[in-house]
């Protein structure tokens, strides 16, 4: 049963976590899961961002290169190939919500 597999995998850190969107929410979340011992595959449509992250470099000013390099050494990888989502046990979506005239911030 998938639920049993997932719960066991969370407990023993054998599940693969997918993060869709490696922006200001997705990248820190990816790094945190990696730091906690999980294998993480990050998905993003920006191939330049993917290349930087796979080279162990951060593109976000307040996140240094060291955490990204540490995550890479632990197995974190970024990809623009969304077909690889078949490799993950859990997929977390972190994409922006566009705001317009009907949904302006308060």
N, CA, C and O atoms as a DFTB+ gen file, in Angstrom:
424 C
 N C O
     1  1       0.849      -1.175       0.000
     2  2       0.000       0.000       0.000
     3  2       0.899       1.244       0.000
     4  3       1.897       1.294       0.719
     5  1       0.539       2.238      -0.805
     6  2       1.380       3.424      -0.954
     7  2       1.524       4.202       0.354
     8  3       2.607       4.695       0.668
     9  1       0.444       4.310       1.109
    10  2       0.507       5.062       2.366
    11  2       1.553       4.462       3.299
    12  3       2.342       5.196       3.895
    13  1       1.569       3.153       3.432
    14  2       2.547       2.479       4.288
    15  2       3.959       2.717       3.769
    16  3       4.868       3.018       4.543
    17  1       4.142       2.582       2.457
    18  2       5.450       2.835       1.837
    19  2       5.909       4.266       2.099
    20  3       7.063       4.503       2.456
    21  1       5.000       5.208       1.919
    22  2       5.347       6.616       2.106
    23  2       5.715       6.920       3.554
    24  3       6.724       7.573       3.817
    25  1       4.909       6.454       4.478
    26  2       5.191       6.712       5.896
    27  2       6.502       6.064       6.332
    28  3       7.270       6.667       7.081
    29  1       6.763       4.845       5.873
    30  2       8.028       4.179       6.185
    31  2       9.196       4.958       5.574
    32  3      10.226       5.164       6.216
    33  1       9.014       5.383       4.327
    34  2      10.058       6.124       3.636
    35  2      10.357       7.474       4.261
    36  3      11.500       7.931       4.247
    37  1       9.336       8.107       4.805
    38  2       9.553       9.373       5.514
    39  2      10.344       9.103       6.783
    40  3      11.281       9.832       7.109
    41  1       9.966       8.060       7.490
    42  2      10.635       7.736       8.752
    43  2      12.098       7.352       8.547
    44  3      12.959       7.748       9.332
    45  1      12.384       6.581       7.492
    46  2      13.773       6.143       7.292
    47  2      14.511       6.982       6.238
    48  3      15.629       6.649       5.845
    49  1      13.879       8.063       5.790
    50  2      14.451       9.025       4.847
    51  2      14.818       8.403       3.502
    52  3      15.754       8.851       2.840
    53  1      14.077       7.370       3.101
    54  2      14.352       6.739       1.808
    55  2      13.478       7.287       0.685
    56  3      13.698       6.963      -0.482
    57  1      12.488       8.116       1.023
    58  2      11.653       8.698      -0.036
    59  2      12.434       9.771      -0.779
    60  3      13.361      10.381      -0.246
    61  1      12.033       9.980      -2.015
    62  2      12.601      11.055      -2.830
    63  2      11.565      12.166      -2.865
    64  3      10.405      11.943      -3.212
    65  1      12.000      13.366      -2.499
    66  2      11.126      14.534      -2.455
    67  2      11.330      15.343      -3.733
    68  3      12.464      15.631      -4.117
    69  1      10.243      15.705      -4.382
    70  2      10.294      16.580      -5.542
    71  2       9.742      17.942      -5.171
    72  3       8.710      18.047      -4.509
    73  1      10.440      18.987      -5.604
    74  2       9.981      20.351      -5.377
    75  2       9.820      20.997      -6.750
    76  3      10.792      21.143      -7.492
    77  1       8.609      21.376      -7.078
    78  2       8.320      22.000      -8.364
    79  2       8.324      23.514      -8.177
    80  3       7.440      24.075      -7.530
    81  1       9.324      24.159      -8.749
    82  2       9.504      25.599      -8.592
    83  2      10.624      25.861      -7.614
    84  3      10.462      25.647      -6.412
    85  1      11.767      26.323      -8.113
    86  2      12.942      26.537      -7.262
    87  2      13.196      28.020      -7.025
    88  3      14.323      28.500      -7.146
    89  1      12.136      28.730      -6.688
    90  2      12.229      30.159      -6.407
    91  2      12.469      30.423      -4.932
    92  3      13.112      29.633      -4.240
    93  1      11.941      31.546      -4.462
    94  2      12.195      31.999      -3.094
    95  2      11.560      31.110      -2.032
    96  3      11.930      31.195      -0.862
    97  1      10.618      30.266      -2.414
    98  2      10.039      29.286      -1.496
    99  2      10.624      27.899      -1.772
   100  3      11.049      27.204      -0.849
   101  1      10.644      27.508      -3.031
   102  2      11.067      26.165      -3.399
   103  2      12.517      25.857      -3.125
   104  3      12.827      24.761      -2.657
   105  1      13.426      26.790      -3.399
   106  2      14.844      26.509      -3.155
   107  2      15.139      26.336      -1.670
   108  3      15.764      25.340      -1.306
   109  1      14.727      27.247      -0.795
   110  2      14.982      27.013       0.632
   111  2      14.333      25.721       1.149
   112  3      14.908      25.032       1.991
   113  1      13.153      25.401       0.651
   114  2      12.496      24.164       1.066
   115  2      13.307      22.954       0.603
   116  3      13.469      21.990       1.351
   117  1      13.812      23.002      -0.616
   118  2      14.668      21.932      -1.132
   119  2      15.907      21.756      -0.273
   120  3      16.293      20.637       0.067
   121  1      16.524      22.876       0.073
   122  2      17.744      22.816       0.892
   123  2      17.451      22.251       2.270
   124  3      18.262      21.509       2.825
   125  1      16.306      22.595       2.822
   126  2      15.936      22.092       4.153
   127  2      15.683      20.585       4.132
   128  3      16.138      19.867       5.023
   129  1      14.960      20.104       3.120
   130  2      14.745      18.658       3.003
   131  2      16.070      17.932       2.803
   132  3      16.294      16.870       3.384
   133  1      16.942      18.499       1.987
   134  2      18.252      17.891       1.767
   135  2      19.047      17.860       3.069
   136  3      19.667      16.849       3.400
   137  1      19.027      18.962       3.798
   138  2      19.733      19.046       5.078
   139  2      19.194      18.025       6.087
   140  3      19.930      17.539       6.947
   141  1      17.909      17.710       5.970
   142  2      17.282      16.740       6.870
   143  2      17.575      15.300       6.449
   144  3      17.184      14.361       7.142
   145  1      18.258      15.122       5.322
   146  2      18.673      13.787       4.922
   147  2      17.897      13.144       3.794
   148  3      18.108      11.971       3.486
   149  1      16.995      13.898       3.168
   150  2      16.211      13.343       2.078
   151  2      16.882      13.627       0.739
   152  3      17.542      14.653       0.574
   153  1      16.711      12.712      -0.219
   154  2      17.134      12.983      -1.591
   155  2      16.077      13.892      -2.203
   156  3      14.881      13.630      -2.078
   157  1      16.516      14.963      -2.866
   158  2      15.598      15.968      -3.412
   159  2      15.901      16.182      -4.886
   160  3      17.053      16.333      -5.290
   161  1      14.838      16.190      -5.674
   162  2      14.926      16.601      -7.074
   163  2      14.090      17.861      -7.204
   164  3      12.892      17.855      -6.920
   165  1      14.730      18.945      -7.638
   166  2      14.049      20.213      -7.823
   167  2      13.741      20.433      -9.296
   168  3      14.580      20.179     -10.159
   169  1      12.548      20.901      -9.574
   170  2      12.090      21.121     -10.951
   171  2      11.873      22.612     -11.189
   172  3      11.274      23.306     -10.368
   173  1      12.368      23.087     -12.318
   174  2      12.140      24.488     -12.680
   175  2      12.212      24.625     -14.194
   176  3      12.945      23.884     -14.850
   177  1      11.464      25.559     -14.747
   178  2      11.474      25.774     -16.196
   179  2      12.669      26.617     -16.647
   180  3      12.977      26.658     -17.838
   181  1      13.337      27.282     -15.718
   182  2      14.458      28.167     -16.040
   183  2      15.746      27.342     -16.106
   184  3      16.309      26.978     -15.073
   185  1      16.206      27.052     -17.318
   186  2      17.385      26.193     -17.480
   187  2      18.665      26.852     -16.960
   188  3      19.585      26.146     -16.546
   189  1      18.746      28.180     -16.970
   190  2      19.916      28.857     -16.406
   191  2      19.971      28.647     -14.892
   192  3      21.037      28.391     -14.332
   193  1      18.829      28.756     -14.246
   194  2      18.723      28.523     -12.805
   195  2      19.108      27.079     -12.480
   196  3      19.850      26.826     -11.531
   197  1      18.602      26.145     -13.267
   198  2      18.908      24.723     -13.075
   199  2      20.415      24.492     -13.194
   200  3      21.001      23.785     -12.375
   201  1      21.039      25.084     -14.207
   202  2      22.479      24.915     -14.410
   203  2      23.277      25.479     -13.237
   204  3      24.230      24.851     -12.775
   205  1      22.895      26.653     -12.759
   206  2      23.600      27.253     -11.613
   207  2      23.504      26.362     -10.382
   208  3      24.505      26.111      -9.710
   209  1      22.298      25.886     -10.089
   210  2      22.098      25.049      -8.907
   211  2      22.874      23.743      -9.025
   212  3      23.462      23.286      -8.045
   213  1      22.884      23.141     -10.200
   214  2      23.631      21.902     -10.391
   215  2      25.143      22.114     -10.334
   216  3      25.903      21.173     -10.107
   217  1      25.567      23.359     -10.543
   218  2      26.989      23.705     -10.389
   219  2      27.316      24.063      -8.942
   220  3      28.449      24.429      -8.631
   221  1      26.312      23.958      -8.050
   222  2      26.536      24.259      -6.635
   223  2      26.500      25.732      -6.308
   224  3      27.038      26.162      -5.288
   225  1      25.859      26.519      -7.182
   226  2      25.797      27.967      -6.974
   227  2      24.362      28.419      -6.777
   228  3      23.442      27.883      -7.394
   229  1      24.176      29.403      -5.918
   230  2      22.863      29.978      -5.658
   231  2      22.646      31.190      -6.540
   232  3      23.588      31.917      -6.856
   233  1      21.420      31.401      -6.930
   234  2      21.079      32.604      -7.695
   235  2      20.293      33.587      -6.826
   236  3      19.933      34.671      -7.286
   237  1      20.025      33.211      -5.572
   238  2      19.277      34.062      -4.644
   239  2      20.278      34.722      -3.691
   240  3      21.065      34.037      -3.037
   241  1      20.242      36.044      -3.620
   242  2      21.233      36.805      -2.864
   243  2      21.403      36.401      -1.416
   244  3      22.535      36.331      -0.936
   245  1      20.323      36.133      -0.700
   246  2      20.448      35.823       0.723
   247  2      20.730      34.341       1.002
   248  3      20.842      33.934       2.158
   249  1      20.844      33.544      -0.057
   250  2      21.247      32.142       0.089
   251  2      22.603      32.005      -0.578
   252  3      22.728      32.185      -1.789
   253  1      23.602      31.692       0.200
   254  2      24.952      31.571      -0.338
   255  2      25.134      30.303      -1.159
   256  3      24.249      29.449      -1.222
   257  1      26.298      30.201      -1.783
   258  2      26.615      29.022      -2.572
   259  2      26.829      27.788      -1.701
   260  3      26.524      26.673      -2.124
   261  1      27.348      27.975      -0.493
   262  2      27.704      26.831       0.363
   263  2      26.525      25.894       0.636
   264  3      26.691      24.681       0.505
   265  1      25.343      26.397       1.010
   266  2      24.231      25.465       1.238
   267  2      23.830      24.687      -0.014
   268  3      23.442      23.522       0.068
   269  1      23.925      25.336      -1.165
   270  2      23.586      24.663      -2.415
   271  2      24.636      23.593      -2.718
   272  3      24.291      22.475      -3.102
   273  1      25.903      23.930      -2.547
   274  2      26.976      22.953      -2.781
   275  2      26.855      21.773      -1.819
   276  3      27.077      20.627      -2.211
   277  1      26.507      22.046      -0.572
   278  2      26.320      20.976       0.413
   279  2      25.161      20.073       0.004
   280  3      25.263      18.849       0.085
   281  1      24.068      20.675      -0.431
   282  2      22.912      19.895      -0.874
   283  2      23.263      19.061      -2.105
   284  3      22.856      17.905      -2.209
   285  1      24.016      19.644      -3.034
   286  2      24.443      18.897      -4.224
   287  2      25.269      17.684      -3.813
   288  3      25.075      16.590      -4.342
   289  1      26.178      17.872      -2.882
   290  2      27.024      16.763      -2.423
   291  2      26.187      15.668      -1.760
   292  3      26.574      14.500      -1.750
   293  1      25.037      16.058      -1.208
   294  2      24.149      15.100      -0.536
   295  2      23.141      14.468      -1.499
   296  3      22.345      13.623      -1.090
   297  1      23.168      14.870      -2.772
   298  2      22.288      14.256      -3.755
   299  2      21.220      15.141      -4.357
   300  3      20.486      14.702      -5.241
   301  1      21.114      16.395      -3.894
   302  2      20.141      17.309      -4.497
   303  2      20.501      17.531      -5.954
   304  3      21.672      17.701      -6.294
   305  1      19.503      17.528      -6.800
   306  2      19.717      17.898      -8.193
   307  2      18.534      18.683      -8.709
   308  3      17.393      18.476      -8.297
   309  1      18.833      19.584      -9.618
   310  2      17.797      20.404     -10.252
   311  2      17.651      19.939     -11.690
   312  3      18.612      19.489     -12.314
   313  1      16.435      20.056     -12.204
   314  2      16.185      19.650     -13.577
   315  2      15.037      20.456     -14.172
   316  3      14.156      20.940     -13.461
   317  1      15.070      20.585     -15.488
   318  2      13.961      21.186     -16.219
   319  2      13.138      20.096     -16.904
   320  3      12.195      20.388     -17.639
   321  1      13.500      18.849     -16.659
   322  2      12.820      17.698     -17.256
   323  2      11.723      17.216     -16.314
   324  3      11.978      16.443     -15.390
   325  1      10.510      17.677     -16.556
   326  2       9.407      17.363     -15.654
   327  2       8.964      15.908     -15.756
   328  3       8.184      15.452     -14.920
   329  1       9.432      15.175     -16.742
   330  2       9.155      13.741     -16.821
   331  2       9.820      13.007     -15.660
   332  3       9.403      11.908     -15.295
   333  1      10.842      13.610     -15.088
   334  2      11.535      12.997     -13.953
   335  2      10.684      13.010     -12.685
   336  3      11.071      12.431     -11.670
   337  1       9.537      13.663     -12.741
   338  2       8.641      13.647     -11.584
   339  2       8.205      12.215     -11.266
   340  3       7.762      11.939     -10.151
   341  1       8.324      11.312     -12.222
   342  2       7.999       9.898     -11.985
   343  2       8.968       9.263     -10.985
   344  3       8.677       8.200     -10.438
   345  1      10.115       9.901     -10.741
   346  2      11.121       9.368      -9.820
   347  2      10.860       9.720      -8.361
   348  3      11.503       9.163      -7.471
   349  1       9.932      10.630      -8.101
   350  2       9.738      11.106      -6.733
   351  2       8.555      10.419      -6.065
   352  3       7.621       9.962      -6.724
   353  1       8.623      10.362      -4.747
   354  2       7.539       9.789      -3.959
   355  2       6.535      10.856      -3.533
   356  3       5.357      10.559      -3.336
   357  1       6.994      12.078      -3.393
   358  2       6.128      13.190      -3.003
   359  2       6.559      14.408      -3.817
   360  3       7.752      14.664      -3.976
   361  1       5.597      15.147      -4.323
   362  2       5.886      16.324      -5.133
   363  2       5.204      17.531      -4.504
   364  3       3.982      17.565      -4.354
   365  1       6.009      18.517      -4.140
   366  2       5.514      19.737      -3.509
   367  2       5.596      20.854      -4.543
   368  3       6.649      21.079      -5.140
   369  1       4.493      21.545      -4.750
   370  2       4.430      22.593      -5.768
   371  2       4.606      23.949      -5.102
   372  3       3.849      24.319      -4.205
   373  1       5.622      24.688      -5.556
   374  2       5.941      26.019      -5.019
   375  2       6.056      26.989      -6.191
   376  3       7.158      27.327      -6.624
   377  1       4.931      27.424      -6.688
   378  2       4.931      28.342      -7.822
   379  2       4.213      29.623      -7.435
   380  3       3.348      29.607      -6.560
   381  1       4.559      30.732      -8.075
   382  2       3.946      32.014      -7.703
   383  2       2.471      32.076      -8.087
   384  3       2.034      31.452      -9.054
   385  1       1.735      32.829      -7.322
   386  2       0.352      33.121      -7.635
   387  2       0.308      34.516      -8.234
   388  3       0.567      35.498      -7.539
   389  1      -0.018      34.614      -9.515
   390  2      -0.044      35.948     -10.121
   391  2      -1.169      36.795      -9.526
   392  3      -2.279      36.318      -9.293
   393  1      -0.851      38.039      -9.294
   394  2      -1.844      38.969      -8.772
   395  2      -2.267      39.914      -9.886
   396  3      -1.452      40.337     -10.705
   397  1      -3.528      40.229      -9.903
   398  2      -4.050      41.148     -10.899
   399  2      -5.057      42.088     -10.267
   400  3      -5.122      42.196      -9.042
   401  1      -5.834      42.760     -11.077
   402  2      -6.774      43.746     -10.531
   403  2      -7.850      43.108      -9.669
   404  3      -8.443      43.802      -8.844
   405  1      -8.130      41.820      -9.820
   406  2      -9.115      41.142      -8.974
   407  2      -8.516      40.517      -7.726
   408  3      -9.246      40.098      -6.828
   409  1      -7.188      40.452      -7.663
   410  2      -6.525      39.810      -6.531
   411  2      -5.308      40.632      -6.104
   412  3      -4.178      40.146      -6.155
   413  1      -5.532      41.827      -5.702
   414  2      -4.444      42.683      -5.269
   415  2      -4.158      42.431      -3.789
   416  3      -5.067      42.110      -3.024
   417  1      -2.916      42.574      -3.396
   418  2      -2.595      42.390      -1.974
   419  2      -3.273      43.476      -1.129
   420  3      -3.449      44.612      -1.570
   421  1      -3.646      43.094       0.093
   422  2      -4.303      44.056       1.001
   423  2      -3.322      45.075       1.523
   424  3      -3.699      45.956       2.296
